[in-house]
Each structure stands twice: as structure tokens, then as C-alpha cells.
Amino acid sequence: MDYSGYCRTLLDSNDAIGYVADVNTYELLYMTEAAMQFFCVDGESAWRGRKCYEVLQGQDAPCDFCTDSGKCPRSFQRWTRYVEKIDKWMMFEDYQTLIGDRLCRVGNARDITAEKKRSARLSDSAVIETILLECIRTLSMTEHLELAVHSFLETLGRFYRADRAYILEIDKDGDSFSNTFEWCRKGISSEMDNIQDVPLDVLDALGKDFVGGDGIWLLFADSVPKHLKLYAAMQAQNITELMVTQLTVDGKNVGFLGVDNPRVNLDRKVLLQATADFVMVELNKRRMLRQLEYTSYTDMLTGCYNRNCYIDDLDRIRESGPETFGAMVVDVNGLKRINDLYGHKQGDLLIRRAADVLRETLDENIYRLGGDEFIVLFPDIGEDEFNACVERLKRRFDEESECDVSIGVSWDKGSPNIDKEIFRADERMYERKKSYYRSLLREEQLISTGAARKVRKEIADGLFVVHYQPQVDMTTGKITGLEALVRKKDGEGGLRMPRRFIHFYEAQGMLPYVDIFVLKQVVACIRELGLQEKGIAASVNVSIDTLLLPEFVKQMEVNCKKHGVDPAFLKLEVAHKAISPGNTALLKVLRSLRRAGFRLALDDFGETGSTLDILTEMEFDEIKFSRTMAGGIEQKPQNRIMARNILRLCAEMQGAVHVIEGVENREQAVFFNENGCHVAQGFYFHRPVCMEGLRELIQN
């Protein structure tokens, strides 16, 4: 019979380490290619006609585990044996079957060396196996990580009857370690707080072989050289001996698992290493799950809960049906402006500051819904307690000068409608936000907060003053206009120039307060000094934020009417950089101001980045050329050519009055006067003066 053909069909289909032998004679009838390769048999001729125990086991006699020839056909046997010939542990599985007229053993072998070694480590005794299973079960089945690891360390510590069992984890930089988990026997003090950010070289006594490789060390204090840091550490903690092993991830040492002063089972160090293999896997798995959950429910910028968490918690609150419910919506004022002016990094700092104040003031349930909006939920809270929380938060933000917010709140009882209360709080927040802007004009009390309250107090305390710099018609020498310039007292009798403080108020969204103050001062000045009768107009720099305030045009009309001032004698200066042709909202306000009779001046034209596009979109009564143009004509001939052509183009495009700022000498004055710019402002003619100085100047 063709045994090879039959056996090849039977075994070779799955690349098994397979063989067939005669049960009675032990003669090998077939070996698979995989078997020949595994048992180092060089081709068919090397096994043909030989005994299975010779070829497979390297022995002179049948194996003691071999299947008895008297067994019935089809019986199945499994054997485990160390094969010295190839230095491996093997599992043999075979069954008997008739092939033709011969009773044959069809066998299959499997390499179990690695499994056997692992098993050997854990089979020191039945006790170790039981303890190990208990440790593994504790780590894998206890829900909370801290409780699971503490219970595991307790089991380990009691097995060795140790004073402490602990985990030390190496930091990311690899130069220090910290005690992250600990169990202490009753009467033993915790050392966790004392073992934080400890330099790794403290463990030098363990040896480089240990730190870089595998090992379990049992170290006695009297064997540690006294000059080493480890000796001092062991003495300080009353450690006479310690047993420690590495914690590794992907072959890298990431920490240590150890026990202090073990008293029993010192010959069973294998338990320490066996549990170390498992504990780090479980720690990493649980931390990854916790990090995933944290990321899913936490706003990464502020550390508050995020929208996902808010939605889930809101569902739970709805299902629980609280008897009372309060909601608080908090919105950061001026965030977009800060992002636009100073970048999102500065805006992020503002958001984080708002979150810090919320956390410092309120206990929990703080969510950032995105952008500048936060919400705080208060299920089952009494009305008095809720109102106390609201007042506490308002007071805290009132004290906060870095961050200004608008707050809306709502509370109800008797199984309240949760969504309705949140909607109501949101609506009230938006009303506060509107009043935040209206109050800049109407001087209503802001409920919103600190930064606004601070600048209002500075204005009330007289810290801001207005100086005036005359504008002169160079053809007649007469004063034809004034520019109002704000100054701030520095507390030492001096005055700070705008460049030292304006950017701060602009970043906080508080510049409109200053603008409105200056506008009111100027209108009063026009009336008090009779500038209107003298044909002298006064101009004021106005920020875009101020121009876009609700009802700004109407309020300006009311203010002028109140003081009997013709709007034509109040010029509003707008920086060219602040105007973009596509800003329809701003252009609409500017056109409304002109229709109301106010005069408009385009400020700082001619600076780097100036464009003529705005002159095609909007008509101005006055174009003020930058002081850089005045200074530039003395530096290069090309600057004179450029200035001359800019003046000509502007004259052709618009019939506006041209004013050159920053004129400091006669040469500059002559050049601009000769080139059609007849009105000048600068130290060559007049320095800025206070109200009384202006009065004297006008009278003379």
C-alpha cells in the first residue's frame, strides 16, 4: 500500500509537525516536511526504516509514555515530554487507526517550551498559584483603580508579611521616580509623600544590571555602602531589607514593585515577578480607559466638563426628576475682540481665567459648552442656597479685573421643567450682555462684572483727563480745529500717554467706556469755550467697538442736542486700519453719522498698509495723513515723490480737507502746504494743552 500518499493527504494539508508510525514495530512510516525540519531530519532517507523513538526522541528504546499496542483503534492520547535532542518541551497527541492491514499511530507534536517556562515560574507551590490568582482577580475585577491596586498590594504584603508593599513609577524623562501606590501594615507610617520626584540614582546600589535588565533583588541594609543615597533612604524609613523587581512595558523599565522588610516566603520571590508582569499591563489598561473617559467628558482647555458630559448629565437629571432646579449661564465678554487683536492664545488665557474663577467659587457641575460660554447646573438645591451661589460668583467676578462676564440665572421648584429653566437662564444672560453694551452710553449699573466696574471707577475718580492739540491753517496761521487726546494720571503726579494704557482697555473690551467719556468731555468743551461760534471743530478718535455700540448714533445726537452743539463741529476720527471695505455694519454706521450731520475723518492715512479702496466705498470730510509721512520726506527723495502723489490721488478722489499730523519743523510745513495739504497739526505749531490752556489759547 502507498502509505506515504495516504499519510500526505492526511497530514500535510495543515503544515502540522506530524508523523505516522507502526504501533507494533515503532517503524516510522511518514513524516511531514514541518516535522523533518523541526526534528532536524535531513530528508526522507534519514528517517525511512528507522524507529520513531530514535528519530523523534533521540533514544535507544521505546518511550515510557508510548501508546500501548493493545489499545483499541481510534483511541486518543496526549503526552507532555522534554525532548533533550532538540532542547524543547513538546506535547504529543496521537491516535491509533488501521491503515490497510497495519495498526498505525498518527501523531502530531506541538512546541510548548514557552508555556512550560511560564508555568514553571508559577508552579513553585500551590500557595503561590492561589495567591497569584487572588492578585490577578483583585486587579482585574475591582472597579476603581486605586482600590484595586491597594487590595493587590495588601495581598502581596501579607504574603511576605512585609511592612510596606508599593509601586514606584519612573517619570517620563527617566531621571526620577515617585511612589504612586502603597499599602502599609498596621502601625507602619506611610512613606508615599516622602517618595516623590526622587532622583533615580538613589537606586544605584541595585546595580546597572538590575536597572537595565530583568531581576528580583533582595537587598539588606547592612550590605549597602553607607556613602550611597539608598543607605540613607533605608535608614530614614527603618528598612532592614527590601525586595524589589522591575515593571516593564515593551522591554522598557518604567518602575518598580517592591516590599519592605519581608519576613516570610523569601524563597518564593517568583510571586513578586509574576505579579509584576501582570500589574503593569492592568495599570496601563485602566489608565488608558480613564484617560479615554476623561478626554470624552473633559474640556481640554479649561479642565471643566465638556458638552458631551453636559448632555449625558442633563439626561440623568431629567430622569431623576429633581424637586428643585437652578441653572446659571456665564458668557465671557469681549472674547472675539481679544482673539482678533491679540490672537487665540490670549483669548484662551481669558477663557481659562473664567473657568478658574468658576471652579474656585462653585463646587461642581461646571460645563464649557464651547467658545466663551459656560453653564452650571444645580439639581435639588434650595432657593436661598442657589441665590447665595449666584451672589458669591458675582462678587468674585466683581473682584476680577482680568476677566469680564455676563451672567444669566434661573431657578424653580415643584418638579420644574429642566430645559425651560436653562433656556430662561440663557435668555437672561443675553439680556445682560446687551445691557453690558448699552450701559457704556446710558451709565446704568453693570451687573456683569469686574473689568467694567474697574474702568467706571477710574473715570469717576477723575483718573482720565482730556488734552487738546490745535490744528492750524498754514495759509492764514489761524486755528481751525482741535484733536482731543486722552491722558491717564499715573498716581505720582504725572500723565501716561495713550500708548501706555489704551491697548489694555482695548483687550478687555473696555475702550468704549473711555471713548464715551472723551466724547462727552469734548461736547462740553465745545459749548463752554464757544468753539462753535469761533468756527473751530473738535475731533475725537473713536474705536470700532464704540461705533458699533447699539444706538450709538442716536445717543450722540441726544448728547449734542442736550449741550446745544451742532454735530458739524464734532469730528469722529476712525483709523484707516480699522476699516475694511467689506465691513458693511461699520460702513452703515459711518453713513448714518454723516446723515446726522457729524463729520468723519480718516485717521493715520499713508501708514504702511494704507489702501485707497476705502476712499471708493466711503466719503470722508477730512483725511489725516500719518506723522510717518511728515518724517519720511526728510529721509529720502523717493518719500517726497510718494507723499506728493498720495496727496494728489486723495485730492482727485475726494474733496475732503487734508490734515498732516506730526509736523515738527518748517521744512515739513512748507512741503505739505505747497502740495495742497494746508492744515497741519504738530509740535511745530502747538503742543497738546489742558482745558485751561486751551481757553487761554483761544482767547488770545
Number of C-alpha atoms within 10 A of each C-alpha: 8 8 12 14 10 12 19 17 9 12 21 16 9 9 11 17 22 26 26 26 23 21 22 13 13 21 19 23 21 26 27 22 19 16 19 21 13 14 16 14 16 10 12 13 9 12 20 15 13 16 22 27 18 17 19 21 19 15 15 10 12 14 13 7 12 16 19 10 16 8 12 12 14 15 12 16 14 15 13 16 14 16 16 11 13 14 9 15 19 18 17 19 17 22 19 23 17 13 16 10 7 12 19 26 29 25 21 19 20 14 16 15 15 11 10 16 12 11 12 12 17 21 14 15 11 10 12 21 16 12 17 21 13 16 23 17 13 19 25 17 10 14 11 10 17 15 14 21 24 20 19 26 26 21 19 25 24 18 19 23 20 23 22 27 29 26 26 23 22 21 16 9 7 13 12 17 23 21 20 15 17 23 27 21 15 8 7 12 12 14 15 16 9 11 15 15 14 16 16 15 14 16 17 13 17 18 10 10 9 18 20 12 12 15 14 17 16 18 18 15 18 10 11 16 12 12 8 14 16 19 21 16 15 17 12 9 14 14 19 16 18 20 21 25 26 28 25 18 13 6 10 12 18 19 23 21 23 27 27 25 21 23 13 12 12 13 8 16 19 18 22 21 22 16 21 21 15 16 22 20 14 17 17 12 12 17 13 12 12 13 13 12 12 16 14 15 20 21 19 12 13 18 18 23 23 23 19 15 21 21 14 11 14 16 12 11 17 15 9 10 16 18 14 19 26 24 25 25 26 24 25 22 24 20 24 17 16 20 16 12 14 13 12 14 11 16 22 18 15 23 22 17 17 25 22 15 15 22 16 12 17 15 10 14 16 22 27 26 18 10 13 19 18 24 24 20 21 19 20 17 18 17 15 9 10 21 16 12 17 19 12 14 20 20 14 16 23 20 15 19 15 15 25 25 27 25 25 24 23 20 22 19 15 10 13 17 15 22 12 13 19 23 16 17 23 23 16 19 22 17 14 20 22 14 21 22 21 17 16 25 21 11 11 11 14 19 17 25 25 22 23 26 19 16 19 19 12 14 15 10 9 10 15 19 18 20 20 23 22 26 25 21 17 19 10 10 12 13 22 18 23 24 22 22 19 21 20 20 15 12 9 6 6 10 15 14 14 12 9 10 12 16 15 13 16 18 21 20 23 26 23 22 20 22 21 18 19 22 23 14 15 23 23 18 18 23 16 12 17 15 20 19 11 12 11 19 23 26 22 22 20 20 18 15 17 20 20 17 18 15 12 18 19 12 14 21 17 12 17 20 13 11 15 14 19 17 21 15 22 26 25 25 22 21 16 22 15 11 15 14 13 10 10 11 10 18 17 12 17 23 16 14 22 19 10 15 16 21 22 25 24 25 22 22 22 22 15 10 8 12 13 14 10 17 16 10 12 15 19 20 17 20 28 25 24 19 19 17 24 25 16 16 20 13 9 9 10 12 16 18 11 15 20 18 13 17 18 14 12 16 16 10 12 16 13 18 17 22 23 26 22 20 23 18 14 10 12 20 23 13 17 25 17 12 13 15 24 20 25 31 28 21 15 14 20 18 12 19 18 14 17 11 12 19 16 11 13 15 7 6
